[in-house]
């Protein structure tokens, strides 16, 4: 197939491009940058999708069998893609499990779960999904919606529960304690980007999947305590985990804790049973330990781990939590 990727150099899409090439497809990418991480054999059409007329005209001048939109974030983007890719045989939208919110009626969350997004990101992705599904129903636009949970790879790096930043890896290396949210027992699912690519590519060209929505997650889950301990095992150093209540974390002024508040502090388990059924090629094979090891080694090789001695916000919070614990013991 001749496949267009809107994006193509991002966290998941880099792996999608590589897998498409391995399977013998012709790959074209549309994005604003230079070739970046695009491998040989991929054609780049450079442009800005926000210039709607130029984007839609450029896409309509081509003859694609399928398209995957990795950077559609709102209803206007979606409406533009419907116009741009009128005539393709299959279109896949990269959505998100954030469209479900975190007030779940049942676990694991299936695709028929009520949609109650709590963030602008989730609300805007949901609005985009609705445009595609309406176009599918009203006009026969051949859309499939894919909802990944947390996907990780060398671009995104190894995340933690409470905040962004990678200095926590250096803290572990140096034997310093690290914070977790609460008792660290909230569970989550992690999918390596190479396994995620298998889901997207496996869907391509499967007509029965048109008009449907699929969760894209690993079949297993792990709590955050054990996720962090897996990282410790890889780094060869076991350190103390100090729990901090979510309310104290949010009141602390620590930057970029939004993801913990809106996702990581909650039990988030999604079912990919529907995808396994309809796309038997989707067989995630990269264990969390192996995947994290690959990413951590790449991060160190690229010099992406900050010196934790220069980033000190965590130590006062740890001391405060220890003081609270000591006070409670005294009473």
DAGI-V178520 format. One record per backbone hydrogen bond with DSSP energy under -1.0 kcal/mol. CO is the residue of the C=O (numbers start at 0). NH is the residue of the N-H. If there is no record, write none. Layout:
co:CO nh:NH
co:CO nh:NH
//
This chain:
co:0 nh:25
co:1 nh:64
co:1 nh:65
co:2 nh:27
co:3 nh:67
co:4 nh:29
co:5 nh:69
co:9 nh:13
co:11 nh:15
co:12 nh:16
co:13 nh:17
co:14 nh:18
co:15 nh:19
co:16 nh:20
co:17 nh:21
co:18 nh:22
co:19 nh:24
co:20 nh:23
co:25 nh:2
co:26 nh:42
co:27 nh:4
co:28 nh:44
co:29 nh:6
co:30 nh:46
co:34 nh:37
co:38 nh:41
co:42 nh:28
co:44 nh:30
co:47 nh:50
co:49 nh:51
co:50 nh:54
co:51 nh:55
co:52 nh:56
co:53 nh:57
co:54 nh:58
co:55 nh:59
co:56 nh:60
co:58 nh:61
co:64 nh:88
co:64 nh:89
co:65 nh:3
co:66 nh:91
co:67 nh:5
co:68 nh:93
co:73 nh:77
co:74 nh:78
co:75 nh:79
co:76 nh:80
co:77 nh:81
co:78 nh:82
co:79 nh:83
co:80 nh:84
co:82 nh:85
co:84 nh:87
co:89 nh:66
co:90 nh:143
co:91 nh:68
co:92 nh:94
co:92 nh:145
co:95 nh:98
co:96 nh:99
co:101 nh:103
co:108 nh:270
co:109 nh:112
co:118 nh:122
co:119 nh:123
co:120 nh:124
co:121 nh:125
co:122 nh:126
co:123 nh:127
co:124 nh:128
co:125 nh:129
co:126 nh:130
co:127 nh:131
co:128 nh:132
co:129 nh:133
co:130 nh:134
co:131 nh:135
co:132 nh:136
co:133 nh:137
co:134 nh:138
co:134 nh:140
co:140 nh:142
co:141 nh:90
co:142 nh:210
co:143 nh:92
co:144 nh:213
co:145 nh:94
co:146 nh:215
co:147 nh:96
co:149 nh:190
co:151 nh:192
co:152 nh:156
co:165 nh:168
co:166 nh:170
co:167 nh:171
co:168 nh:172
co:169 nh:173
co:170 nh:175
co:171 nh:174
co:177 nh:241
co:179 nh:243
co:180 nh:183
co:183 nh:224
co:185 nh:223
co:186 nh:267
co:187 nh:221
co:190 nh:151
co:191 nh:195
co:192 nh:196
co:195 nh:199
co:196 nh:200
co:197 nh:201
co:198 nh:202
co:199 nh:203
co:202 nh:205
co:204 nh:206
co:205 nh:208
co:206 nh:209
co:208 nh:211
co:211 nh:144
co:213 nh:146
co:215 nh:148
co:221 nh:187
co:222 nh:226
co:223 nh:227
co:224 nh:228
co:225 nh:229
co:226 nh:230
co:227 nh:231
co:228 nh:232
co:229 nh:233
co:230 nh:234
co:231 nh:235
co:231 nh:236
co:239 nh:177
co:241 nh:179
co:243 nh:181
co:244 nh:248
co:245 nh:249
co:246 nh:250
co:256 nh:260
co:257 nh:261
co:258 nh:262
co:258 nh:263
co:259 nh:264
co:262 nh:265
co:268 nh:108
co:271 nh:275
co:272 nh:276
co:273 nh:277
co:274 nh:278
co:278 nh:281
co:280 nh:282
co:286 nh:290
co:287 nh:291
co:288 nh:292
co:289 nh:293
co:290 nh:294
co:291 nh:295
co:292 nh:296
co:293 nh:297
co:294 nh:298
co:295 nh:299
co:296 nh:300
co:297 nh:301
co:298 nh:303
co:299 nh:302
co:306 nh:309
co:313 nh:317
co:314 nh:318
co:315 nh:319
co:316 nh:320
co:317 nh:321
co:318 nh:322
co:319 nh:323
co:320 nh:324
co:321 nh:325
co:322 nh:326
co:323 nh:327
co:324 nh:328
co:325 nh:329
co:326 nh:330
//
